[in-house]
Amino acid sequence: MSATENRLGVFPAFFRVADEGVAVFGNGDEAFAKARLLGNTKARVIAYADAPEADYAAYLVDKHIEQVQVPFDPAQVEGKTLVFAATGDAALDRAIVTAARAAKIPANAVDQPDYCDFYTPALVNRAPIAVAIGSEGAGPVLAQMIRADVDRLLPKSLGKLAVLANSYRSAVDSLLPRGVVRRLFWRSFFKGDVADAVESGDVSTARRHATRLLKATRASGNVGRVFLVGAGPGAEDLLTLRAHRLLMEADVILFDALVPQAVVDMGRRDAERISVGKRKGCHSKSQEEINDLLVELAREGKRVVRLKAGDPLVFGRAGEEMAALRNAGIPYEVVPGITSALAAAADFELPLTLRGVASTLVFTTGHDLHGDVLPDWARLALSGASVAVYMGRSVAASVAGKLMGAGLPEDTTVAIVENAGRADRRLLHGTLAELPRLEHLDSLTGPVMVIIGDAVAGASFERSEALGGIGAGARQNFARI
């Protein structure tokens, strides 16, 4: 979907209607529906209905809604905040909207989009909290279905909790500094003991919990914290719930080059975003600079998310960052993510361990193959271990050469995944002897994972392309799933 396709044709907003006049024109079901919707508000509804249907007429009487029983006149829209034209007569509705627009009053004509200055949403009412679901008129039934789902999710006590929060707002503003400290207070307020007490109907206990929470938050001071968060292989729905929550709470997000923008965008809208990406031959910041920046931001009292592709503790240099934070006395937390080897195995439906075949799993980058001494992980490969090689394209030839030279059969199966776990992933399969071809495939521009071992033979190759069928140096369009 392009950026343009993802833009709304309307701007979501809420009108102030308390004690303001809102006109509803019509006698039938459409007018009745608008009047009921307005019944969720404090608007002063005026029903222009000269012959309302029986159930609508009863509703108007029961709710003490002012009724005007005369034919439409353009002067009737004057002084109103909103106008609803729901007469069932398309021409009359257009005339009503035309009069409202001439008076610069927003108007809505039922089932006539060109005569709608605004749309009425499907509404979930937890006053003063409201959730409005709109579809720009394209899918009102879908909007109602979403409304039903949201209504089930939100506690009925949510409005009472919001009212209680409002009573603490001035105290919070005077006692707690702006920024992360206030946000953490309100998060605890809305998700912890206070909310539980309100939901159980015990407002007095809720107030006691809220007062204790305010005192405790004030005493803790403005202490910054760093979170080393694994973004997983790049698909938004493979991010952990904890990672998502921390992104929504972060003041600053430092992200690597391999983290897709869509994942970075899942952070809080007004959080500062800093790219500290490192790719082969192109480093925007050195590791030492990143360490210093983490310490500096935390000392400013900010909550910092250091967002890393995959898992922070697997080839993520988190050890250096943790050491820097420990030395500076900065509190931190590590949030694991799905590492690319696991995503690649899932793409291939590949068992990384297989009873009776492979009981050992090795993660490596393969960059220690340049000397004459065979590394320990290579020796494990010879004994049947599954080996997952990160950043595998650039070392494919040396990995294959060393392993075959050490005695691993050249027909050992290999699985290759570019952009593991993502929608644009590419799958290739072949043998150890064919693996060196990988270095010449220029169309592979994303991160590449190579998995080698006897267990790989148990993978599903239906959606992958045979490496042996691709000529060296050729630019190919590989299988996409």
Secondary structure, DSSP 8 states (H G I E B T S, - for coil): --TTTTS-SS-------TT-EEEEE-SSHHHHHHHHHHTTS--EEEEE-SS--HHHHHHHHHTT-EEE-S---GGGGTT-SEEEE-SS-HHHHHHHHHHHHHTT--EEETT-GGGBSS---EEEEETTEEEEE--TTS-HHHHHHHHHHHHHHS-TTHHHHHHHHHHHHHHHHHHS-TTHHHHHHHHHHHHSHHHHHHHTT-HHHHHHHHHHHHHHHHHH-S--EEEEEE-BTS-GGGS-HHHHHHHHH-SEEEE-TTS-HHHHTTS-TTSEEEE--EETTEESS-HHHHHHHHHHHHHTT-EEEEEESB-TTSSS-HHHHHHHHHHHT--EEEE----HHHHHHHHHT--SSBTTTB--EEEE-STT-SSSS--HHHHHHHTT-EEEETT-STTHHHHHHHHHHTT--TT-EEEEEESTTSTT-EEEEEEGGGGGGGGG-TT--S-EEEEESGGGGGS--TTSEEGGGS-TT------B-
